[in-house]
Amino acid sequence: MKTHPPDYILLCTVVILIILGILILASVSTSYAQVKFGSTFYFLNHQIIYGLLPGLILGILAYKIPLPVLKKICLFLFLTNLIFLAIVFLPKIGSRLYGASRWVDLGPFSFQPSEFLKVTFILYLSAWLVGIQEKNAKRTTKAFIAFFIIIGVVGLILILQPDISTLAIIVAVGLLIYFLSDTPIWHTFLVSLIGLAILIPLINFTPYRISRILVFLNPEADPMGQGYQIKQALITAGSGGIFGLGLGMSRQKFGFLPESISDAIFVIFAEETGFLGSTILIILFLIFIWRGFVIAKRSADSFSKFAALGVSIWIALQAFINIGGMISVLPVVGIPLPFVSYGGSALIAELIGTGILLNISKNTT
């Protein structure tokens, strides 16, 4: 098959999202960066140097590499990623922050392996499902057990970190790809039930997780404690009105809203650009998943189809969980907003995923 130009609608959508992310990060991070580091543009510079630039390089590489080669090396990438996930527990190399061991510290820079796991897991699962189909064994109990073992290994490592929000994204994406690969529906239901049976005790045995759910159900129960972020997020979003206060004019960014440069950046965007700007941002994510599904539908082979579905669902699901948590439609789970929130590892992984999608789009039928 001859290649053709990539999906320019998807490319333009991602470019706009990145530009909006840079603009809002420049606005929201200045005061905090000045207080914490004595440099107004510390977070912006860090995001560009350690997130955007390497993300563009690796995204272009993901776009250029032939899909059959990507399929062959996906197991190596996945296993390497699992090794780095284990390294976070090693002293002096692994870095612990806010009670979680999620970062690998290599001196000049650090990164979060669980963010890259979203990409490598999708690629490996896609290749594995193709192998199952080729062996005509997708309906066997062995295939189901193997899928459950893959999810279980990943889940165990993420639970130990702990990083339940990433685990939830990976399990949800994995189940959707597994279901869409024409496997028996009872497989998906059974894995979902087992997952819930494991997730509920994890929530119940960890006070801060159950408190997030209780606060979501009744934010006024603890307005100055666990409910403070939700309360301030709603105030921030509502302050923007229809057209917003203008870029750089947010008031809530001056220490009122926790995690304003990462998890809560959407409501700062809503305050500065209003309902109109927020709607445009949400539409951009809807366009992303629409183009991703179109690419998957037109894919020339099953590996490309599953990978395109996986990347599209991952980005869109993460976006709407973040937005839903900030406007009190869903519980807050600490998931960054793709392409917009501060975080180098997340941005790099998202740009790699975009590169893979664009790569698939130039090889569609």
C-alpha positions in Angstrom: 0.0 0.0 0.0 1.3 3.5 -0.9 1.3 6.0 1.9 -0.6 9.3 1.6 -0.6 12.5 3.6 -1.6 12.1 7.3 -4.8 13.3 8.8 -4.4 17.1 8.8 -7.5 17.7 10.9 -6.0 15.6 13.7 -2.7 17.3 13.3 -4.2 20.8 13.5 -6.3 19.8 16.4 -3.3 18.7 18.4 -1.3 21.8 17.4 -4.1 24.1 18.6 -4.4 22.1 21.9 -0.6 22.5 22.5 -0.7 26.2 21.7 -3.6 26.7 24.1 -1.7 24.7 26.8 1.4 26.8 26.4 -0.7 30.0 26.6 -2.6 29.0 29.7 0.5 27.6 31.4 2.3 30.8 30.8 -0.6 32.7 32.4 -1.2 30.4 35.4 2.3 29.5 36.5 4.0 32.9 36.6 3.2 33.9 40.2 3.8 30.5 41.6 7.1 30.1 39.7 8.3 33.5 41.0 7.5 32.6 44.6 8.9 29.0 44.5 11.9 29.4 42.2 12.4 33.2 41.7 11.9 32.8 38.0 8.6 33.8 36.4 8.8 31.4 33.5 10.4 28.4 35.3 7.4 26.0 34.7 6.9 27.2 31.1 10.5 26.8 30.2 10.6 23.4 31.9 7.5 22.3 30.0 9.0 23.3 26.7 12.5 22.0 27.2 11.7 18.7 29.0 8.3 18.1 27.6 7.4 19.7 24.3 10.8 19.5 22.5 11.6 15.8 23.3 7.9 15.0 22.8 8.0 16.5 19.3 11.2 14.5 18.5 9.8 11.2 19.7 6.4 12.0 18.1 8.1 12.5 14.7 10.0 9.3 15.2 6.8 7.4 16.0 5.3 9.0 12.9 8.3 7.9 10.7 8.9 4.4 11.9 7.2 1.7 9.7 4.1 0.2 11.4 5.4 -3.4 10.9 8.6 -2.5 12.8 6.6 -0.9 15.5 4.6 -4.0 15.9 7.7 -6.1 16.1 9.4 -4.0 18.8 6.3 -3.4 20.9 7.0 -6.3 23.3 10.5 -5.0 23.9 9.1 -1.5 24.6 6.5 -2.9 27.0 9.0 -5.0 28.9 11.4 -2.1 29.1 8.7 0.1 30.5 7.8 -2.5 33.1 11.5 -2.6 34.2 11.5 1.2 34.6 8.2 0.9 36.6 10.1 -1.5 39.0 13.1 0.9 39.2 11.0 3.6 40.9 11.2 1.5 44.1 15.0 1.5 44.1 16.7 3.9 46.6 18.6 6.9 45.1 17.1 6.2 41.6 13.4 6.1 42.4 11.9 9.4 43.6 9.1 9.5 46.1 6.7 12.5 46.2 3.4 13.0 48.0 3.7 9.5 49.4 4.0 7.8 46.0 6.9 6.2 44.2 6.3 7.1 40.6 9.4 8.9 39.3 12.8 7.8 38.1 15.4 10.4 38.9 18.5 10.4 36.6 20.1 13.6 37.9 19.6 16.3 35.3 16.0 15.1 34.6 13.4 12.8 35.9 10.4 11.1 34.3 7.3 9.1 35.2 7.3 5.6 33.6 3.6 5.1 34.2 2.8 7.8 31.6 4.7 6.0 28.9 3.1 2.7 30.0 -0.2 4.0 28.4 1.5 4.0 25.0 3.5 0.8 25.3 0.6 -1.1 26.8 -1.7 -0.1 24.0 0.9 -1.1 21.4 1.6 -4.5 23.0 -2.1 -5.3 23.6 -2.9 -4.5 20.0 -0.1 -6.8 18.7 -1.1 -9.5 21.2 -4.7 -9.4 20.1 -3.6 -9.7 16.5 -1.6 -12.8 17.4 -4.6 -14.3 19.1 -6.8 -13.7 16.1 -4.2 -15.2 13.7 -4.1 -18.3 15.9 -7.9 -18.4 15.8 -7.8 -18.7 19.6 -9.5 -15.5 20.7 -12.5 -17.3 22.0 -10.6 -19.8 24.1 -10.3 -19.7 27.9 -6.5 -19.5 27.5 -6.7 -16.2 25.7 -8.9 -14.8 28.4 -6.6 -16.0 31.2 -3.6 -14.5 29.3 -5.3 -11.1 29.0 -6.2 -11.2 32.7 -2.5 -12.0 33.6 -1.3 -9.0 31.5 -3.7 -6.7 33.2 -2.8 -8.2 36.6 1.0 -7.7 36.2 0.5 -4.1 35.2 -2.1 -3.5 37.9 0.1 -5.0 40.7 3.0 -2.7 39.9 0.8 0.4 39.7 -1.0 -0.5 43.0 2.4 -0.8 44.7 3.4 2.7 43.6 0.5 3.6 44.2 -1.0 5.1 41.0 -4.6 4.1 40.9 -5.7 6.8 38.4 -3.2 5.5 35.8 -4.3 1.9 36.5 -8.0 2.9 35.9 -7.1 4.5 32.6 -5.1 1.5 31.5 -7.8 -1.0 32.5 -10.6 1.0 30.9 -8.6 1.3 27.6 -7.5 -2.3 27.7 -11.1 -3.5 28.2 -12.5 -1.4 25.4 -9.8 -2.6 23.0 -10.4 -6.2 24.1 -14.2 -5.8 23.6 -13.8 -4.1 20.2 -11.5 -6.9 19.0 -14.6 -9.1 18.6 -14.0 -11.2 21.7 -16.9 -12.7 23.6 -18.7 -10.1 25.7 -18.7 -12.3 28.8 -14.9 -12.0 28.9 -15.2 -8.2 29.2 -17.9 -8.5 31.8 -15.9 -11.0 33.9 -12.8 -8.9 33.8 -14.8 -5.8 34.8 -16.4 -7.6 37.7 -13.0 -8.9 38.9 -11.6 -5.4 38.5 -14.4 -3.9 40.6 -13.9 -6.6 43.2 -10.2 -5.4 43.5 -10.8 -1.7 43.2 -13.5 -1.3 45.8 -11.2 -2.7 48.7 -8.4 -0.5 47.4 -10.7 2.5 47.8 -12.1 1.4 51.1 -8.7 0.7 52.7 -7.2 4.1 51.7 -8.8 7.0 53.6 -8.0 9.7 51.0 -9.6 7.8 48.2 -12.9 7.1 50.0 -12.9 10.8 51.2 -12.7 12.0 47.5 -15.8 10.0 46.7 -17.6 11.2 49.8 -16.7 14.8 49.0 -17.8 14.4 45.4 -21.2 13.2 46.7 -21.4 16.1 49.3 -18.8 18.8 48.8 -20.2 20.9 51.6 -19.4 18.2 54.1 -15.7 19.4 54.3 -15.5 22.7 52.5 -12.1 23.7 54.0 -10.6 20.2 53.8 -11.1 17.6 51.1 -13.9 19.7 49.5 -11.8 22.8 49.2 -10.4 22.1 45.7 -13.8 21.2 44.3 -15.3 24.3 45.8 -12.6 26.6 44.5 -12.7 24.9 41.1 -16.4 25.6 40.7 -15.8 29.2 41.8 -13.0 29.5 39.3 -15.0 28.1 36.4 -18.0 30.2 37.2 -16.0 33.4 37.5 -15.3 33.4 33.8 -18.9 33.9 32.6 -19.5 33.7 28.9 -16.4 35.3 27.5 -13.9 35.1 30.4 -11.8 37.6 32.2 -9.1 37.5 29.5 -5.8 35.7 29.2 -3.6 36.4 32.2 -6.4 37.9 34.2 -7.3 34.9 36.4 -7.7 35.8 40.1 -7.9 32.2 41.4 -4.3 31.4 40.3 -2.9 33.5 43.1 -2.8 30.7 45.6 -6.6 30.0 45.9 -6.8 26.9 43.7 -4.7 23.9 44.6 -2.8 22.2 41.7 -3.7 25.0 39.4 -0.9 24.2 36.8 -1.7 20.5 36.6 -4.9 18.8 37.5 -7.0 22.0 37.8 -5.7 23.9 34.8 -9.0 23.5 32.9 -10.9 25.7 35.3 -8.2 28.4 35.1 -8.7 28.2 31.3 -12.5 28.5 31.9 -12.0 31.6 34.1 -9.8 33.3 31.6 -11.6 32.3 28.4 -15.1 31.8 29.7 -17.8 29.3 28.7 -17.0 30.0 25.0 -13.3 29.1 25.4 -14.1 26.0 27.5 -16.6 24.8 24.9 -14.0 25.2 22.2 -11.5 23.2 24.2 -14.0 20.4 24.7 -14.9 20.4 21.0 -11.2 20.0 20.2 -11.0 16.8 22.3 -14.3 15.6 20.6 -12.6 16.2 17.2 -9.6 14.3 18.4 -11.5 11.1 19.2 -13.7 11.5 16.1 -10.6 11.6 13.8 -9.0 8.7 15.8 -12.1 6.6 15.3 -12.1 7.5 11.6 -8.5 6.5 11.3 -9.2 3.2 13.1 -12.1 2.4 10.8 -10.0 3.0 7.7 -6.9 1.1 9.0 -5.4 -1.4 6.7 -4.8 -4.1 9.4 -6.0 -5.1 12.8 -2.9 -4.0 14.7 -3.3 -0.4 13.3 -7.0 -0.5 14.1 -6.5 -1.5 17.7 -3.6 0.9 18.3 -5.6 3.8 16.8 -8.6 2.9 19.0 -6.4 2.6 22.0 -4.7 6.0 21.6 -7.9 7.8 20.8 -9.8 6.3 23.8 -6.9 7.0 26.1 -6.5 10.7 25.3 -10.3 11.4 25.2 -11.1 9.4 28.3 -8.3 11.1 30.3 -9.5 14.6 29.1 -13.1 14.1 30.1 -12.2 12.5 33.4 -10.1 15.5 34.2 -12.7 18.0 33.1 -15.5 16.1 34.8 -13.6 16.1 38.1 -13.0 19.8 38.0 -16.6 20.7 37.3 -17.9 18.2 39.9 -19.5 15.8 37.4 -17.0 13.1 38.4 -14.8 12.5 41.5 -11.4 14.1 41.4 -8.8 11.4 40.6 -5.6 13.5 39.9 -5.4 12.9 36.1 -3.8 15.7 34.0 -5.5 17.3 31.1 -3.8 16.0 27.9 -1.6 18.5 26.0 -2.5 21.3 28.5 -1.6 20.4 32.0 2.0 20.9 33.3 4.0 17.6 33.2 6.8 16.7 30.8 6.3 12.9 30.9 2.6 13.2 30.2 3.2 15.6 27.3 5.9 13.4 25.7 3.7 10.3 26.0 0.7 12.1 24.4 2.9 13.4 21.5 4.2 9.9 20.9 0.6 8.6 20.8 -0.3 11.4 18.4 2.7 10.4 16.2 1.5 6.8 16.1 -2.0 8.0 15.2 -0.7 10.1 12.4 1.5 7.3 11.2 -1.5 5.0 11.0 -3.5 7.7 9.2 -1.1 7.9 6.3 -1.5 4.1 5.8 -5.2 3.9 5.8 -7.3 2.5 2.9 
